[in-house]
Amino acid sequence: MDKIPMTRGGFAALERELGELKSRERPAIIRQIAEAREHGDLSENAEYHAAREKQGFIEGRIKELESILSRAEQIDTSKLSGSVKFGAIVNLVDEDTDEERTYQIVGEAEADIERGLLNIRSPLARALIGKDVGDSVEVTTPGGQRSYEILAIRYE
């Protein structure tokens, strides 16, 4: 099996999610299913079917998280420095709009663009890898060609 690169923070977040699912969500949905069963005919019991569907989602997510965590390779990004690589926190400026953005380049399992966690396999991350402060990168996005300048690189 392939190892999954992951920051320490990303690993801890997935562990917390797994713990939450096992300790709170799973027991809660089991109670909901039991309560819905008490209402009688299961074939027409919408509460029962909704709870079973949610249980399926929870169990699937638990299996997915266990698989990811078992294959995770935690990378201590605080010991890294220099050009952009996995774990880098990169401050960029869009050369067309002067809009500044900050992203951390992370593994696929922990990526969340809304929180500034950029998947290492994304076009922008691939363009940034190996670059230094002051470099410009050209990226083809769904919205067209974009150009960014690297303002700062740090590792935590």
Protein Blocks (a to p, Z undefined) as FASTA:
>chain_A
ZZddddfklmmmmmmmmmmmmmmmmmmmmmmmmmmmmnopfklmmklmmmmmmmmmmmmm
mmmmmmmmmmpccddfklggcjddehiacddddfklopacddddddfklgcfknopacfk
bmklmmmgopaehiacddddfkbccddddfbdcdZZ
